[in-house]
Amino acid sequence: MVGNQIMSVPAEGIGNAFGFQPLDSDLTAIAALTTTTYGRSLLTSVSAAALFSSIKQAADTTTTGVVELATNSETQTGTDATRAVTPAGLRSATRELLLANRTYYVRTDGSNSNDGSANTSGSAFLTLQKAVNVVLTLDLNGFDVTIAVADGTYTGATIITKNWVGGTVIISGSTSAILSVTSNHVIATVVPLANLLSIVGLKLATTTAGDCIRNSAGGTIWFTGTEFGACAANHINADAAGAIVECRGSYTITGGATNHVIARYGGFFRMTSRTATLSGTPAFSTAFANATTNGTVLANGSTFSGAATGKRYQADANAVINSGGGGASHFPGSVAGTTATGGQYI
């Protein structure tokens, strides 16, 4: 109305003037829609997380969407086809590649919860077995890993159950680092070694049962500077075809054993131009040097200083003991050596 005049205004004009949309066919159609259960769940979501959970789509090899991260265990199992692998998970399932030589430390006051990275109680491992197990996860990439064993007495066996890759492992310590094991071997292999294991120093001993060094599957073990204490079985045992144990330097013998060295089933012991010093007249109940069943003991040019009791050598079953022409008394003992059933002493 303008003054006393009544004016006619279209409905859409009134809507525009007052900020609302007049009723039309579109609004009528919207009002007639039925809300679905899915729609109501979106409208009633109490948080962004709940809303996301309602609308997310799982990803697969052809569809973009949301994917759950795999745990380390799931990554290592390797059978899950729906979860994504993280860099940390990938590391847990693959070997670490070394870019330099590395040293791990073992101490009697260490802990197997440590990482072995330093010669402190808060960093060193407690057992040699733990250190070896860590090395078994590595690709040495042509570098060496040294396991440094601090002075003290360690009673756990160290059994190598699989191979590390690509380099030499050195287990080292003074002869005041004593590995004394009951009813088991001190250091033993149960798989053929693909790479060299070197034992430097240490004192090795067993009670009740077990060898000090046992290569029972193949590959090469070196030792030097080692002290062999009292042993319930053999100080050194090359116990399989292709199993080699080699003395690489002077060492000492302070305790007796069944055999100081035995090579059998095609095993091979080598000691060329080295010196072993015996103290305390240790006793060997079978022989100081024993070769049987196609085994070989080679000790040419070597020197044994000191005395022992027991048979000097025993060779049988087509095995060979080669003294390098050292004669019948080359090996220490109080009883003459013997050969039988094809065994040879040279």
Solvent accessible surface area in square Angstrom, and as a share of the most:
residue,aa,sasa,rsa
1,M,157,0.70
2,V,94,0.54
3,G,68,0.66
4,N,130,0.67
5,Q,114,0.51
6,I,145,0.73
7,M,120,0.54
8,S,115,0.74
9,V,88,0.51
10,P,83,0.52
11,A,66,0.51
12,E,107,0.48
13,G,24,0.23
14,I,76,0.39
15,G,1,0.01
16,N,127,0.65
17,A,77,0.60
18,F,151,0.63
19,G,72,0.69
20,F,116,0.48
21,Q,101,0.45
22,P,40,0.25
23,L,145,0.72
24,D,58,0.30
25,S,90,0.58
26,D,92,0.47
27,L,57,0.29
28,T,76,0.44
29,A,61,0.47
30,I,108,0.55
31,A,87,0.67
32,A,80,0.62
33,L,136,0.68
34,T,123,0.71
35,T,67,0.39
36,T,84,0.49
37,T,102,0.59
38,Y,122,0.47
39,G,19,0.19
40,R,118,0.43
41,S,48,0.31
42,L,51,0.25
43,L,145,0.72
44,T,98,0.57
45,S,34,0.22
46,V,141,0.81
47,S,54,0.35
48,A,84,0.65
49,A,76,0.59
50,A,39,0.30
51,L,73,0.36
52,F,104,0.43
53,S,68,0.44
54,S,46,0.29
55,I,94,0.48
56,K,107,0.45
57,Q,98,0.44
58,A,81,0.63
59,A,33,0.25
60,D,91,0.47
61,T,142,0.82
62,T,128,0.74
63,T,50,0.29
64,T,126,0.73
65,G,36,0.34
66,V,58,0.33
67,V,68,0.39
68,E,107,0.48
69,L,111,0.55
70,A,12,0.09
71,T,76,0.44
72,N,74,0.38
73,S,75,0.49
74,E,51,0.23
75,T,19,0.11
76,Q,101,0.45
77,T,91,0.53
78,G,61,0.59
79,T,112,0.65
80,D,53,0.28
81,A,101,0.79
82,T,96,0.56
83,R,84,0.31
84,A,33,0.25
85,V,81,0.47
86,T,38,0.22
87,P,116,0.73
88,A,69,0.54
89,G,1,0.01
90,L,103,0.51
91,R,143,0.52
92,S,41,0.26
93,A,48,0.37
94,T,73,0.43
95,R,93,0.34
96,E,47,0.21
97,L,95,0.47
98,L,2,0.01
99,L,143,0.71
100,A,60,0.47
101,N,103,0.53
102,R,75,0.27
103,T,50,0.29
104,Y,15,0.06
105,Y,57,0.22
106,V,1,0.01
107,R,58,0.21
108,T,68,0.39
109,D,76,0.39
110,G,11,0.11
111,S,41,0.26
112,N,59,0.30
113,S,108,0.70
114,N,33,0.17
115,D,91,0.47
116,G,0,0.00
117,S,68,0.44
118,A,38,0.30
119,N,81,0.41
120,T,69,0.40
121,S,54,0.35
122,G,59,0.57
123,S,25,0.16
124,A,0,0.00
125,F,3,0.01
126,L,73,0.36
127,T,43,0.25
128,L,9,0.04
129,Q,47,0.21
130,K,64,0.27
131,A,0,0.00
132,V,4,0.02
133,N,67,0.34
134,V,36,0.21
135,V,1,0.01
136,L,5,0.02
137,T,70,0.41
138,L,3,0.02
139,D,36,0.19
140,L,0,0.00
141,N,66,0.34
142,G,64,0.62
143,F,64,0.27
144,D,51,0.27
145,V,0,0.00
146,T,34,0.20
147,I,0,0.00
148,A,27,0.21
149,V,8,0.04
150,A,32,0.25
151,D,88,0.45
152,G,25,0.24
153,T,76,0.44
154,Y,19,0.07
155,T,99,0.58
156,G,43,0.42
157,A,23,0.18
158,T,0,0.00
159,I,39,0.20
160,I,1,0.01
161,T,77,0.45
162,K,104,0.44
163,N,39,0.20
164,W,4,0.01
165,V,57,0.33
166,G,28,0.27
167,G,13,0.12
168,T,29,0.17
169,V,2,0.01
170,I,39,0.20
171,I,0,0.00
172,S,23,0.15
173,G,21,0.20
174,S,59,0.38
175,T,56,0.32
176,S,59,0.38
177,A,0,0.00
178,I,50,0.25
179,L,3,0.01
180,S,34,0.22
181,V,3,0.02
182,T,86,0.50
183,S,64,0.42
184,N,62,0.32
185,H,42,0.19
186,V,0,0.00
187,I,0,0.00
188,A,2,0.01
189,T,0,0.00
190,V,83,0.48
191,V,36,0.21
192,P,83,0.52
193,L,12,0.06
194,A,78,0.60
195,N,37,0.19
196,L,39,0.19
197,L,1,0.00
198,S,12,0.08
199,I,0,0.00
200,V,56,0.32
201,G,9,0.09
202,L,0,0.00
203,K,52,0.22
204,L,0,0.00
205,A,14,0.11
206,T,2,0.01
207,T,72,0.42
208,T,110,0.64
209,A,46,0.35
210,G,7,0.06
211,D,1,0.01
212,C,0,0.00
213,I,0,0.00
214,R,46,0.17
215,N,0,0.00
216,S,33,0.21
217,A,25,0.19
218,G,5,0.05
219,G,21,0.20
220,T,34,0.20
221,I,0,0.00
222,W,72,0.25
223,F,0,0.00
224,T,37,0.22
225,G,35,0.34
226,T,0,0.00
227,E,28,0.13
228,F,0,0.00
229,G,2,0.02
230,A,64,0.49
231,C,12,0.07
232,A,40,0.31
233,A,24,0.18
234,N,13,0.06
235,H,0,0.00
236,I,0,0.00
237,N,0,0.00
238,A,0,0.00
239,D,15,0.08
240,A,19,0.15
241,A,76,0.59
242,G,48,0.47
243,A,0,0.00
244,I,46,0.24
245,V,0,0.00
246,E,17,0.07
247,C,1,0.01
248,R,95,0.35
249,G,12,0.12
250,S,71,0.46
251,Y,6,0.02
252,T,53,0.31
253,I,0,0.00
254,T,57,0.33
255,G,8,0.07
256,G,20,0.19
257,A,8,0.07
258,T,43,0.25
259,N,5,0.03
260,H,1,0.01
261,V,2,0.01
262,I,10,0.05
263,A,0,0.00
264,R,56,0.21
265,Y,118,0.45
266,G,28,0.26
267,G,1,0.01
268,F,47,0.20
269,F,3,0.01
270,R,77,0.28
271,M,1,0.01
272,T,51,0.30
273,S,78,0.50
274,R,76,0.28
275,T,50,0.29
276,A,0,0.00
277,T,58,0.34
278,L,9,0.05
279,S,58,0.37
280,G,79,0.76
281,T,69,0.40
282,P,8,0.05
283,A,58,0.45
284,F,4,0.02
285,S,97,0.63
286,T,43,0.25
287,A,0,0.00
288,F,2,0.01
289,A,0,0.00
290,N,8,0.04
291,A,0,0.00
292,T,26,0.15
293,T,49,0.29
294,N,92,0.47
295,G,0,0.00
296,T,36,0.21
297,V,0,0.00
298,L,36,0.18
299,A,0,0.00
300,N,47,0.24
301,G,56,0.54
302,S,8,0.05
303,T,75,0.44
304,F,29,0.12
305,S,52,0.34
306,G,49,0.47
307,A,59,0.46
308,A,6,0.04
309,T,56,0.32
310,G,17,0.17
311,K,46,0.20
312,R,57,0.21
313,Y,20,0.08
314,Q,41,0.18
315,A,0,0.00
316,D,30,0.15
317,A,34,0.26
318,N,100,0.51
319,A,1,0.00
320,V,39,0.22
321,I,0,0.00
322,N,41,0.21
323,S,1,0.01
324,G,47,0.46
325,G,66,0.64
326,G,37,0.35
327,G,35,0.34
328,A,71,0.55
329,S,75,0.48
330,H,32,0.14
331,F,3,0.01
332,P,10,0.06
333,G,13,0.12
334,S,74,0.48
335,V,79,0.46
336,A,75,0.58
337,G,16,0.16
338,T,61,0.35
339,T,67,0.39
340,A,54,0.42
341,T,109,0.63
342,G,45,0.44
343,G,11,0.11
344,Q,99,0.44
345,Y,47,0.18
346,I,94,0.48
